[in-house]
Amino acid sequence: MNGSNNTIYNTVSLAPAGVLPSNGYLVIAPSGVTVAAGALKLSPAGWATDAVQNGSPDGVALINTTNHTLVDALSYEGQTGLVTVPGFAAQVNLVEGTFLPITVADSNAAPGTLCRIPNGVDADNATNDWRFCATVTPGAANVP
């Protein structure tokens, strides 16, 4: 979601991945990215490295399209605020709890990623849940 103009710049159906095992990982990445053993991977047509835009602000949402519910969300590099998502009667807030400070961001100068730390924990508060991690771990536990 492009938070500066409230437009969706990409959607990916997770259905082709099948069922995610308990405590498993799903990685959406270009075909050339290697993921940890046991992880599921989707490589949508045209998906490129850094396909998740780094703009200011932006957001990503995990949506159950069957019952039109927001499962999880992250607003980064600023607050996206309320956004319009197709199939929802009302706008959706991509900020969980306290928004992630703009200083917690990908510098585009050093390898790294936003990651949920501690791994697998979701307190529904972006400030507590997310960090910038210099170690990229596709399909494995996040490390600071």
N, CA, C and O atoms as a GROMACS GRO file, in nm:
protein
  576
    1MET      N    1   0.085  -0.117   0.000
    1MET     CA    2   0.000   0.000   0.000
    1MET      C    3   0.089   0.123   0.000
    1MET      O    4   0.177   0.136   0.084
    2ASN      N    5   0.066   0.210  -0.093
    2ASN     CA    6   0.137   0.336  -0.097
    2ASN      C    7   0.064   0.432  -0.003
    2ASN      O    8  -0.044   0.480  -0.034
    3GLY      N    9   0.126   0.459   0.112
    3GLY     CA   10   0.063   0.541   0.213
    3GLY      C   11   0.053   0.688   0.179
    3GLY      O   12  -0.023   0.761   0.242
    4SER      N   13   0.129   0.732   0.081
    4SER     CA   14   0.123   0.874   0.047
    4SER      C   15   0.001   0.909  -0.037
    4SER      O   16  -0.042   1.024  -0.039
    5ASN      N   17  -0.054   0.809  -0.108
    5ASN     CA   18  -0.173   0.839  -0.189
    5ASN      C   19  -0.283   0.733  -0.177
    5ASN      O   20  -0.378   0.733  -0.255
    6ASN      N   21  -0.270   0.641  -0.079
    6ASN     CA   22  -0.374   0.543  -0.049
    6ASN      C   23  -0.407   0.451  -0.167
    6ASN      O   24  -0.523   0.419  -0.190
    7THR      N   25  -0.304   0.410  -0.241
    7THR     CA   26  -0.327   0.318  -0.352
    7THR      C   27  -0.253   0.186  -0.327
    7THR      O   28  -0.147   0.183  -0.264
    8ILE      N   29  -0.311   0.081  -0.378
    8ILE     CA   30  -0.249  -0.051  -0.368
    8ILE      C   31  -0.158  -0.067  -0.489
    8ILE      O   32  -0.204  -0.054  -0.602
    9TYR      N   33  -0.031  -0.095  -0.465
    9TYR     CA   34   0.060  -0.110  -0.579
    9TYR      C   35   0.088  -0.255  -0.612
    9TYR      O   36   0.149  -0.285  -0.714
   10ASN      N   37   0.044  -0.348  -0.525
   10ASN     CA   38   0.062  -0.489  -0.557
   10ASN      C   39  -0.020  -0.574  -0.462
   10ASN      O   40  -0.037  -0.539  -0.346
   11THR      N   41  -0.071  -0.687  -0.512
   11THR     CA   42  -0.136  -0.787  -0.428
   11THR      C   43  -0.083  -0.924  -0.468
   11THR      O   44  -0.050  -0.947  -0.585
   12VAL      N   45  -0.074  -1.014  -0.372
   12VAL     CA   46  -0.026  -1.149  -0.397
   12VAL      C   47  -0.121  -1.246  -0.328
   12VAL      O   48  -0.143  -1.236  -0.207
   13SER      N   49  -0.176  -1.339  -0.403
   13SER     CA   50  -0.258  -1.444  -0.343
   13SER      C   51  -0.166  -1.547  -0.279
   13SER      O   52  -0.071  -1.594  -0.342
   14LEU      N   53  -0.195  -1.582  -0.155
   14LEU     CA   54  -0.114  -1.682  -0.085
   14LEU      C   55  -0.169  -1.823  -0.105
   14LEU      O   56  -0.108  -1.920  -0.061
   15ALA      N   57  -0.285  -1.835  -0.170
   15ALA     CA   58  -0.349  -1.965  -0.190
   15ALA      C   59  -0.259  -2.069  -0.256
   15ALA      O   60  -0.262  -2.185  -0.215
   16PRO      N   61  -0.180  -2.033  -0.357
   16PRO     CA   62  -0.096  -2.135  -0.421
   16PRO      C   63   0.007  -2.200  -0.327
   16PRO      O   64   0.060  -2.307  -0.358
   17ALA      N   65   0.036  -2.137  -0.214
   17ALA     CA   66   0.133  -2.194  -0.120
   17ALA      C   67   0.077  -2.314  -0.045
   17ALA      O   68   0.153  -2.395   0.007
   18GLY      N   69  -0.056  -2.325  -0.039
   18GLY     CA   70  -0.117  -2.435   0.035
   18GLY      C   71  -0.124  -2.403   0.183
   18GLY      O   72  -0.134  -2.287   0.223
   19VAL      N   73  -0.118  -2.508   0.265
   19VAL     CA   74  -0.131  -2.492   0.410
   19VAL      C   75   0.006  -2.472   0.473
   19VAL      O   76   0.098  -2.550   0.449
   20LEU      N   77   0.018  -2.368   0.552
   20LEU     CA   78   0.142  -2.338   0.621
   20LEU      C   79   0.147  -2.421   0.748
   20LEU      O   80   0.056  -2.413   0.830
   21PRO      N   81   0.253  -2.501   0.767
   21PRO     CA   82   0.262  -2.580   0.889
   21PRO      C   83   0.274  -2.491   1.013
   21PRO      O   84   0.319  -2.377   1.004
   22SER      N   85   0.234  -2.545   1.127
   22SER     CA   86   0.248  -2.473   1.252
   22SER      C   87   0.393  -2.430   1.271
   22SER      O   88   0.485  -2.510   1.254
   23ASN      N   89   0.413  -2.304   1.307
   23ASN     CA   90   0.546  -2.245   1.325
   23ASN      C   91   0.629  -2.245   1.196
   23ASN      O   92   0.752  -2.237   1.201
   24GLY      N   93   0.562  -2.255   1.082
   24GLY     CA   94   0.630  -2.256   0.954
   24GLY      C   95   0.648  -2.116   0.899
   24GLY      O   96   0.603  -2.018   0.957
   25TYR      N   97   0.715  -2.109   0.785
   25TYR     CA   98   0.744  -1.981   0.720
   25TYR      C   99   0.701  -1.985   0.575
   25TYR      O  100   0.716  -2.087   0.507
   26LEU      N  101   0.648  -1.873   0.528
   26LEU     CA  102   0.617  -1.854   0.388
   26LEU      C  103   0.696  -1.734   0.341
   26LEU      O  104   0.689  -1.627   0.401
   27VAL      N  105   0.772  -1.752   0.234
   27VAL     CA  106   0.854  -1.645   0.179
   27VAL      C  107   0.800  -1.610   0.040
   27VAL      O  108   0.776  -1.699  -0.042
   28ILE      N  109   0.781  -1.483   0.015
   28ILE     CA  110   0.746  -1.434  -0.118
   28ILE      C  111   0.871  -1.368  -0.172
   28ILE      O  112   0.916  -1.265  -0.120
   29ALA      N  113   0.927  -1.428  -0.276
   29ALA     CA  114   1.057  -1.381  -0.326
   29ALA      C  115   1.075  -1.422  -0.471
   29ALA      O  116   1.006  -1.511  -0.520
   30PRO      N  117   1.169  -1.357  -0.540
   30PRO     CA  118   1.199  -1.398  -0.677
   30PRO      C  119   1.250  -1.543  -0.679
   30PRO      O  120   1.295  -1.594  -0.577
   31SER      N  121   1.241  -1.606  -0.793
   31SER     CA  122   1.279  -1.747  -0.805
   31SER      C  123   1.425  -1.772  -0.767
   31SER      O  124   1.457  -1.883  -0.724
   32GLY      N  125   1.513  -1.676  -0.781
   32GLY     CA  126   1.654  -1.696  -0.751
   32GLY      C  127   1.690  -1.691  -0.603
   32GLY      O  128   1.805  -1.718  -0.567
   33VAL      N  129   1.594  -1.657  -0.517
   33VAL     CA  130   1.622  -1.649  -0.373
   33VAL      C  131   1.610  -1.788  -0.312
   33VAL      O  132   1.510  -1.858  -0.333
   34THR      N  133   1.712  -1.828  -0.236
   34THR     CA  134   1.710  -1.956  -0.166
   34THR      C  135   1.653  -1.935  -0.027
   34THR      O  136   1.692  -1.842   0.044
   35VAL      N  137   1.560  -2.023   0.011
   35VAL     CA  138   1.500  -2.015   0.144
   35VAL      C  139   1.542  -2.135   0.227
   35VAL      O  140   1.588  -2.236   0.173
   36ALA      N  141   1.527  -2.124   0.357
   36ALA     CA  142   1.565  -2.232   0.449
   36ALA      C  143   1.485  -2.358   0.420
   36ALA      O  144   1.371  -2.351   0.373
   37ALA      N  145   1.545  -2.472   0.447
   37ALA     CA  146   1.478  -2.601   0.428
   37ALA      C  147   1.348  -2.604   0.507
   37ALA      O  148   1.343  -2.561   0.623
   38GLY      N  149   1.243  -2.653   0.444
   38GLY     CA  150   1.113  -2.665   0.509
   38GLY      C  151   1.023  -2.544   0.491
   38GLY      O  152   0.903  -2.553   0.517
   39ALA      N  153   1.077  -2.432   0.448
   39ALA     CA  154   0.996  -2.312   0.427
   39ALA      C  155   0.920  -2.323   0.296
   39ALA      O  156   0.969  -2.382   0.199
   40LEU      N  157   0.801  -2.267   0.293
   40LEU     CA  158   0.724  -2.258   0.169
   40LEU      C  159   0.764  -2.128   0.099
   40LEU      O  160   0.800  -2.030   0.164
   41LYS      N  161   0.758  -2.130  -0.034
   41LYS     CA  162   0.799  -2.012  -0.110
   41LYS      C  163   0.704  -1.989  -0.226
   41LYS      O  164   0.664  -2.083  -0.295
   42LEU      N  165   0.670  -1.865  -0.246
   42LEU     CA  166   0.593  -1.821  -0.364
   42LEU      C  167   0.680  -1.725  -0.443
   42LEU      O  168   0.743  -1.636  -0.386
   43SER      N  169   0.682  -1.744  -0.574
   43SER     CA  170   0.755  -1.654  -0.663
   43SER      C  171   0.657  -1.604  -0.769
   43SER      O  172   0.653  -1.656  -0.880
   44PRO      N  173   0.577  -1.502  -0.734
   44PRO     CA  174   0.480  -1.450  -0.830
   44PRO      C  175   0.547  -1.400  -0.957
   44PRO      O  176   0.660  -1.351  -0.954
   45ALA      N  177   0.477  -1.413  -1.068
   45ALA     CA  178   0.529  -1.366  -1.196
   45ALA      C  179   0.568  -1.219  -1.186
   45ALA      O  180   0.489  -1.137  -1.138
   46GLY      N  181   0.688  -1.188  -1.230
   46GLY     CA  182   0.734  -1.050  -1.229
   46GLY      C  183   0.786  -1.001  -1.095
   46GLY      O  184   0.827  -0.886  -1.084
   47TRP      N  185   0.783  -1.087  -0.994
   47TRP     CA  186   0.830  -1.044  -0.860
   47TRP      C  187   0.980  -1.027  -0.864
   47TRP      O  188   1.051  -1.116  -0.911
   48ALA      N  189   1.029  -0.916  -0.815
   48ALA     CA  190   1.172  -0.886  -0.818
   48ALA      C  191   1.223  -0.860  -0.676
   48ALA      O  192   1.145  -0.837  -0.584
   49THR      N  193   1.353  -0.865  -0.661
   49THR     CA  194   1.413  -0.828  -0.534
   49THR      C  195   1.366  -0.687  -0.499
   49THR      O  196   1.360  -0.600  -0.585
   50ASP      N  197   1.335  -0.667  -0.374
   50ASP     CA  198   1.284  -0.538  -0.325
   50ASP      C  199   1.150  -0.500  -0.388
   50ASP      O  200   1.123  -0.382  -0.410
   51ALA      N  201   1.067  -0.600  -0.416
   51ALA     CA  202   0.936  -0.572  -0.475
   51ALA      C  203   0.844  -0.504  -0.375
   51ALA      O  204   0.748  -0.438  -0.415
   52VAL      N  205   0.871  -0.519  -0.247
   52VAL     CA  206   0.796  -0.445  -0.147
   52VAL      C  207   0.859  -0.307  -0.141
   52VAL      O  208   0.974  -0.290  -0.101
   53GLN      N  209   0.781  -0.210  -0.180
   53GLN     CA  210   0.832  -0.074  -0.198
   53GLN      C  211   0.883  -0.015  -0.068
   53GLN      O  212   0.825  -0.036   0.039
   54ASN      N  213   0.991   0.057  -0.078
   54ASN     CA  214   1.041   0.138   0.034
   54ASN      C  215   1.013   0.283   0.000
   54ASN      O  216   1.089   0.348  -0.071
   55GLY      N  217   0.904   0.330   0.051
   55GLY     CA  218   0.866   0.469   0.030
   55GLY      C  219   0.831   0.528   0.165
   55GLY      O  220   0.856   0.467   0.269
   56SER      N  221   0.775   0.643   0.163
   56SER     CA  222   0.746   0.707   0.290
   56SER      C  223   0.611   0.776   0.284
   56SER      O  224   0.597   0.878   0.215
   57PRO      N  225   0.513   0.725   0.353
   57PRO     CA  226   0.504   0.597   0.423
   57PRO      C  227   0.447   0.489   0.331
   57PRO      O  228   0.392   0.519   0.225
   58ASP      N  229   0.461   0.365   0.374
   58ASP     CA  230   0.402   0.251   0.303
   58ASP      C  231   0.351   0.150   0.405
   58ASP      O  232   0.378   0.162   0.524
   59GLY      N  233   0.279   0.052   0.356
   59GLY     CA  234   0.226  -0.050   0.446
   59GLY      C  235   0.202  -0.180   0.372
   59GLY      O  236   0.194  -0.184   0.250
   60VAL      N  237   0.190  -0.284   0.451
   60VAL     CA  238   0.159  -0.416   0.397
   60VAL      C  239   0.052  -0.477   0.487
   60VAL      O  240   0.053  -0.456   0.608
   61ALA      N  241  -0.039  -0.553   0.427
   61ALA     CA  242  -0.148  -0.614   0.503
   61ALA      C  243  -0.165  -0.758   0.462
   61ALA      O  244  -0.152  -0.794   0.345
   62LEU      N  245  -0.194  -0.842   0.560
   62LEU     CA  246  -0.230  -0.981   0.538
   62LEU      C  247  -0.381  -0.988   0.559
   62LEU      O  248  -0.431  -0.961   0.668
   63ILE      N  249  -0.452  -1.023   0.452
   63ILE     CA  250  -0.598  -1.014   0.453
   63ILE      C  251  -0.659  -1.149   0.422
   63ILE      O  252  -0.618  -1.218   0.328
   64ASN      N  253  -0.757  -1.187   0.502
   64ASN     CA  254  -0.837  -1.305   0.474
   64ASN      C  255  -0.946  -1.259   0.377
   64ASN      O  256  -1.038  -1.188   0.416
   65THR      N  257  -0.935  -1.299   0.251
   65THR     CA  258  -1.030  -1.252   0.149
   65THR      C  259  -1.161  -1.328   0.152
   65THR      O  260  -1.257  -1.288   0.085
   66THR      N  261  -1.168  -1.438   0.226
   66THR     CA  262  -1.293  -1.512   0.238
   66THR      C  263  -1.392  -1.438   0.325
   66THR      O  264  -1.508  -1.420   0.288
   67ASN      N  265  -1.346  -1.394   0.443
   67ASN     CA  266  -1.437  -1.324   0.533
   67ASN      C  267  -1.403  -1.175   0.548
   67ASN      O  268  -1.456  -1.108   0.636
   68HIS      N  269  -1.314  -1.126   0.464
   68HIS     CA  270  -1.278  -0.984   0.460
   68HIS      C  271  -1.236  -0.931   0.598
   68HIS      O  272  -1.296  -0.837   0.651
   69THR      N  273  -1.133  -0.994   0.653
   69THR     CA  274  -1.078  -0.949   0.780
   69THR      C  275  -0.929  -0.923   0.766
   69THR      O  276  -0.860  -0.987   0.687
   70LEU      N  277  -0.882  -0.828   0.843
   70LEU     CA  278  -0.741  -0.796   0.847
   70LEU      C  279  -0.676  -0.892   0.947
   70LEU      O  280  -0.712  -0.892   1.065
   71VAL      N  281  -0.580  -0.972   0.901
   71VAL     CA  282  -0.512  -1.068   0.985
   71VAL      C  283  -0.392  -1.004   1.053
   71VAL      O  284  -0.369  -1.024   1.172
   72ASP      N  285  -0.314  -0.927   0.978
   72ASP     CA  286  -0.196  -0.861   1.031
   72ASP      C  287  -0.161  -0.744   0.939
   72ASP      O  288  -0.201  -0.742   0.823
   73ALA      N  289  -0.088  -0.648   0.993
   73ALA     CA  290  -0.053  -0.530   0.914
   73ALA      C  291   0.075  -0.467   0.966
   73ALA      O  292   0.113  -0.484   1.082
   74LEU      N  293   0.140  -0.393   0.879
   74LEU     CA  294   0.256  -0.314   0.916
   74LEU      C  295   0.257  -0.186   0.833
   74LEU      O  296   0.253  -0.190   0.710
   75SER      N  297   0.264  -0.075   0.902
   75SER     CA  298   0.285   0.054   0.839
   75SER      C  299   0.428   0.094   0.870
   75SER      O  300   0.468   0.093   0.986
   76TYR      N  301   0.505   0.127   0.768
   76TYR     CA  302   0.647   0.156   0.790
   76TYR      C  303   0.689   0.283   0.718
   76TYR      O  304   0.625   0.327   0.623
   77GLU      N  305   0.798   0.341   0.767
   77GLU     CA  306   0.851   0.468   0.718
   77GLU      C  307   0.747   0.578   0.728
   77GLU      O  308   0.733   0.662   0.639
   78GLY      N  309   0.673   0.576   0.840
   78GLY     CA  310   0.568   0.673   0.867
   78GLY      C  311   0.434   0.603   0.880
   78GLY      O  312   0.424   0.482   0.863
   79GLN      N  313   0.331   0.679   0.911
   79GLN     CA  314   0.197   0.624   0.930
   79GLN      C  315   0.118   0.630   0.801
   79GLN      O  316   0.106   0.735   0.738
   80THR      N  317   0.063   0.515   0.761
   80THR     CA  318  -0.025   0.515   0.645
   80THR      C  319  -0.164   0.561   0.681
   80THR      O  320  -0.239   0.610   0.596
   81GLY      N  321  -0.200   0.545   0.809
   81GLY     CA  322  -0.335   0.582   0.851
   81GLY      C  323  -0.436   0.488   0.794
   81GLY      O  324  -0.406   0.370   0.771
   82LEU      N  325  -0.557   0.536   0.771
   82LEU     CA  326  -0.663   0.452   0.716
   82LEU      C  327  -0.645   0.437   0.566
   82LEU      O  328  -0.618   0.535   0.496
   83VAL      N  329  -0.660   0.312   0.517
   83VAL     CA  330  -0.643   0.287   0.374
   83VAL      C  331  -0.767   0.215   0.320
   83VAL      O  332  -0.839   0.149   0.395
   84THR      N  333  -0.789   0.229   0.194
   84THR     CA  334  -0.902   0.165   0.127
   84THR      C  335  -0.857   0.031   0.070
   84THR      O  336  -0.765   0.025  -0.011
   85VAL      N  337  -0.924  -0.076   0.114
   85VAL     CA  338  -0.892  -0.211   0.068
   85VAL      C  339  -1.015  -0.268   0.000
   85VAL      O  340  -1.122  -0.269   0.060
   86PRO      N  341  -1.003  -0.314  -0.126
   86PRO     CA  342  -1.119  -0.370  -0.195
   86PRO      C  343  -1.185  -0.482  -0.114
   86PRO      O  344  -1.117  -0.568  -0.058
   87GLY      N  345  -1.318  -0.480  -0.108
   87GLY     CA  346  -1.393  -0.582  -0.038
   87GLY      C  347  -1.426  -0.546   0.107
   87GLY      O  348  -1.503  -0.616   0.172
   88PHE      N  349  -1.368  -0.436   0.158
   88PHE     CA  350  -1.396  -0.393   0.294
   88PHE      C  351  -1.496  -0.278   0.290
   88PHE      O  352  -1.484  -0.187   0.207
   89ALA      N  353  -1.593  -0.281   0.380
   89ALA     CA  354  -1.695  -0.176   0.385
   89ALA      C  355  -1.636  -0.045   0.436
   89ALA      O  356  -1.679   0.064   0.395
   90ALA      N  357  -1.539  -0.056   0.526
   90ALA     CA  358  -1.479   0.064   0.583
   90ALA      C  359  -1.329   0.063   0.557
   90ALA      O  360  -1.273  -0.041   0.520
   91GLN      N  361  -1.265   0.176   0.575
   91GLN     CA  362  -1.121   0.182   0.558
   91GLN      C  363  -1.052   0.101   0.668
   91GLN      O  364  -1.109   0.080   0.776
   92VAL      N  365  -0.931   0.055   0.640
   92VAL     CA  366  -0.855  -0.032   0.729
   92VAL      C  367  -0.735   0.045   0.783
   92VAL      O  368  -0.670   0.119   0.709
   93ASN      N  369  -0.707   0.028   0.912
   93ASN     CA  370  -0.592   0.092   0.974
   93ASN      C  371  -0.475  -0.005   0.971
   93ASN      O  372  -0.484  -0.113   1.029
   94LEU      N  373  -0.365   0.031   0.906
   94LEU     CA  374  -0.248  -0.055   0.898
   94LEU      C  375  -0.150  -0.032   1.013
   94LEU      O  376  -0.044  -0.095   1.018
   95VAL      N  377  -0.183   0.058   1.105
   95VAL     CA  378  -0.098   0.083   1.222
   95VAL      C  379  -0.151  -0.001   1.338
   95VAL      O  380  -0.266   0.014   1.380
   96GLU      N  381  -0.066  -0.089   1.388
   96GLU     CA  382  -0.101  -0.169   1.506
   96GLU      C  383  -0.040  -0.103   1.629
   96GLU      O  384   0.081  -0.090   1.639
   97GLY      N  385  -0.125  -0.061   1.723
   97GLY     CA  386  -0.076   0.001   1.846
   97GLY      C  387  -0.005   0.131   1.816
   97GLY      O  388  -0.060   0.219   1.750
   98THR      N  389   0.117   0.142   1.864
   98THR     CA  390   0.199   0.260   1.839
   98THR      C  391   0.273   0.242   1.707
   98THR      O  392   0.338   0.140   1.687
   99PHE      N  393   0.263   0.339   1.618
   99PHE     CA  394   0.324   0.325   1.487
   99PHE      C  395   0.476   0.310   1.498
   99PHE      O  396   0.538   0.361   1.591
  100LEU      N  397   0.532   0.239   1.401
  100LEU     CA  398   0.675   0.216   1.395
  100LEU      C  399   0.745   0.349   1.367
  100LEU      O  400   0.714   0.414   1.267
  101PRO      N  401   0.838   0.391   1.453
  101PRO     CA  402   0.906   0.518   1.428
  101PRO      C  403   0.972   0.520   1.290
  101PRO      O  404   1.022   0.418   1.242
  102ILE      N  405   0.972   0.635   1.227
  102ILE     CA  406   1.029   0.649   1.093
  102ILE      C  407   1.178   0.616   1.091
  102ILE      O  408   1.234   0.586   0.985
  103THR      N  409   1.244   0.624   1.206
  103THR     CA  410   1.386   0.592   1.214
  103THR      C  411   1.413   0.441   1.203
  103THR      O  412   1.526   0.400   1.178
  104VAL      N  413   1.309   0.358   1.223
  104VAL     CA  414   1.324   0.213   1.206
  104VAL      C  415   1.287   0.183   1.061
  104VAL      O  416   1.171   0.158   1.029
  105ALA      N  417   1.387   0.187   0.975
  105ALA     CA  418   1.361   0.176   0.832
  105ALA      C  419   1.482   0.121   0.760
  105ALA      O  420   1.593   0.121   0.812
  106ASP      N  421   1.459   0.074   0.639
  106ASP     CA  422   1.565   0.028   0.551
  106ASP      C  423   1.634   0.152   0.495
  106ASP      O  424   1.570   0.237   0.434
  107SER      N  425   1.764   0.161   0.515
  107SER     CA  426   1.839   0.278   0.469
  107SER      C  427   1.864   0.276   0.319
  107SER      O  428   1.902   0.377   0.261
  108ASN      N  429   1.843   0.161   0.256
  108ASN     CA  430   1.877   0.139   0.115
  108ASN      C  431   2.027   0.149   0.091
  108ASN      O  432   2.072   0.146  -0.024
  109ALA      N  433   2.106   0.159   0.199
  109ALA     CA  434   2.251   0.168   0.186
  109ALA      C  435   2.321   0.043   0.240
  109ALA      O  436   2.436   0.017   0.206
  110ALA      N  437   2.252  -0.034   0.322
  110ALA     CA  438   2.312  -0.154   0.382
  110ALA      C  439   2.212  -0.268   0.373
  110ALA      O  440   2.091  -0.245   0.381
  111PRO      N  441   2.260  -0.391   0.356
  111PRO     CA  442   2.168  -0.504   0.353
  111PRO      C  443   2.091  -0.516   0.484
  111PRO      O  444   2.144  -0.489   0.592
  112GLY      N  445   1.967  -0.556   0.474
  112GLY     CA  446   1.887  -0.573   0.593
  112GLY      C  447   1.740  -0.576   0.560
  112GLY      O  448   1.701  -0.569   0.443
  113THR      N  449   1.658  -0.588   0.664
  113THR     CA  450   1.515  -0.600   0.646
  113THR      C  451   1.444  -0.561   0.774
  113THR      O  452   1.503  -0.564   0.882
  114LEU      N  453   1.318  -0.525   0.762
  114LEU     CA  454   1.236  -0.512   0.882
  114LEU      C  455   1.198  -0.653   0.923
  114LEU      O  456   1.158  -0.734   0.839
  115CYS      N  457   1.211  -0.683   1.052
  115CYS     CA  458   1.178  -0.818   1.098
  115CYS      C  459   1.106  -0.810   1.232
  115CYS      O  460   1.125  -0.717   1.310
  116ARG      N  461   1.024  -0.910   1.255
  116ARG     CA  462   0.950  -0.918   1.381
  116ARG      C  463   1.043  -0.980   1.486
  116ARG      O  464   1.087  -1.093   1.472
  117ILE      N  465   1.071  -0.903   1.591
  117ILE     CA  466   1.158  -0.948   1.702
  117ILE      C  467   1.085  -0.920   1.832
  117ILE      O  468   1.044  -0.806   1.854
  118PRO      N  469   1.066  -1.020   1.921
  118PRO     CA  470   1.117  -1.156   1.904
  118PRO      C  471   1.041  -1.230   1.794
  118PRO      O  472   0.924  -1.203   1.767
  119ASN      N  473   1.111  -1.321   1.731
  119ASN     CA  474   1.057  -1.397   1.619
  119ASN      C  475   0.924  -1.462   1.657
  119ASN      O  476   0.913  -1.527   1.761
  120GLY      N  477   0.824  -1.445   1.570
  120GLY     CA  478   0.696  -1.512   1.587
  120GLY      C  479   0.602  -1.450   1.688
  120GLY      O  480   0.493  -1.502   1.709
  121VAL      N  481   0.642  -1.341   1.752
  121VAL     CA  482   0.559  -1.278   1.854
  121VAL      C  483   0.488  -1.157   1.792
  121VAL      O  484   0.552  -1.073   1.728
  122ASP      N  485   0.358  -1.148   1.813
  122ASP     CA  486   0.280  -1.034   1.764
  122ASP      C  487   0.201  -0.976   1.880
  122ASP      O  488   0.098  -1.032   1.919
  123ALA      N  489   0.248  -0.865   1.934
  123ALA     CA  490   0.182  -0.798   2.045
  123ALA      C  491   0.083  -0.693   1.995
  123ALA      O  492   0.027  -0.617   2.075
  124ASP      N  493   0.061  -0.688   1.863
  124ASP     CA  494  -0.026  -0.587   1.802
  124ASP      C  495   0.018  -0.444   1.836
  124ASP      O  496  -0.064  -0.354   1.853
  125ASN      N  497   0.150  -0.426   1.845
  125ASN     CA  498   0.206  -0.294   1.868
  125ASN      C  499   0.336  -0.285   1.788
  125ASN      O  500   0.437  -0.344   1.826
  126ALA      N  501   0.332  -0.212   1.679
  126ALA     CA  502   0.444  -0.208   1.585
  126ALA      C  503   0.576  -0.168   1.652
  126ALA      O  504   0.681  -0.224   1.619
  127THR      N  505   0.572  -0.075   1.745
  127THR     CA  506   0.695  -0.030   1.811
  127THR      C  507   0.762  -0.144   1.887
  127THR      O  508   0.884  -0.152   1.892
  128ASN      N  509   0.682  -0.233   1.946
  128ASN     CA  510   0.737  -0.346   2.021
  128ASN      C  511   0.771  -0.464   1.932
  128ASN      O  512   0.861  -0.542   1.965
  129ASP      N  513   0.702  -0.480   1.821
  129ASP     CA  514   0.712  -0.601   1.739
  129ASP      C  515   0.818  -0.597   1.630
  129ASP      O  516   0.868  -0.703   1.590
  130TRP      N  517   0.855  -0.480   1.582
  130TRP     CA  518   0.939  -0.472   1.462
  130TRP      C  519   1.070  -0.400   1.489
  130TRP      O  520   1.076  -0.306   1.568
  131ARG      N  521   1.176  -0.446   1.422
  131ARG     CA  522   1.310  -0.388   1.428
  131ARG      C  523   1.371  -0.392   1.288
  131ARG      O  524   1.322  -0.464   1.201
  132PHE      N  525   1.478  -0.317   1.268
  132PHE     CA  526   1.558  -0.333   1.147
  132PHE      C  527   1.664  -0.436   1.181
  132PHE      O  528   1.737  -0.421   1.279
  133CYS      N  529   1.674  -0.541   1.101
  133CYS     CA  530   1.770  -0.649   1.123
  133CYS      C  531   1.870  -0.651   1.007
  133CYS      O  532   1.830  -0.653   0.891
  134ALA      N  533   1.997  -0.652   1.039
  134ALA     CA  534   2.102  -0.656   0.937
  134ALA      C  535   2.116  -0.795   0.876
  134ALA      O  536   2.171  -0.809   0.767
  135THR      N  537   2.068  -0.896   0.946
  135THR     CA  538   2.076  -1.033   0.895
  135THR      C  539   1.944  -1.070   0.829
  135THR      O  540   1.839  -1.066   0.893
  136VAL      N  541   1.949  -1.105   0.702
  136VAL     CA  542   1.830  -1.144   0.627
  136VAL      C  543   1.818  -1.296   0.636
  136VAL      O  544   1.913  -1.368   0.603
  137THR      N  545   1.702  -1.346   0.679
  137THR     CA  546   1.685  -1.490   0.704
  137THR      C  547   1.561  -1.544   0.633
  137THR      O  548   1.467  -1.585   0.702
  138PRO      N  549   1.555  -1.547   0.501
  138PRO     CA  550   1.433  -1.592   0.434
  138PRO      C  551   1.399  -1.737   0.467
  138PRO      O  552   1.475  -1.829   0.437
  139GLY      N  553   1.283  -1.755   0.531
  139GLY     CA  554   1.235  -1.888   0.563
  139GLY      C  555   1.290  -1.945   0.692
  139GLY      O  556   1.272  -2.063   0.719
  140ALA      N  557   1.357  -1.863   0.772
  140ALA     CA  558   1.411  -1.906   0.902
  140ALA      C  559   1.380  -1.800   1.006
  140ALA      O  560   1.332  -1.691   0.973
  141ALA      N  561   1.407  -1.832   1.131
  141ALA     CA  562   1.379  -1.740   1.241
  141ALA      C  563   1.453  -1.607   1.222
  141ALA      O  564   1.568  -1.604   1.178
  142ASN      N  565   1.385  -1.498   1.256
  142ASN     CA  566   1.448  -1.366   1.252
  142ASN      C  567   1.550  -1.354   1.364
  142ASN      O  568   1.531  -1.405   1.474
  143VAL      N  569   1.658  -1.285   1.334
  143VAL     CA  570   1.761  -1.257   1.434
  143VAL      C  571   1.793  -1.108   1.429
  143VAL      O  572   1.791  -1.048   1.322
  144PRO      N  573   1.823  -1.048   1.546
  144PRO     CA  574   1.850  -0.904   1.546
  144PRO      C  575   1.976  -0.870   1.466
  144PRO      O  576   2.013  -0.753   1.457
   0.00000   0.00000   0.00000
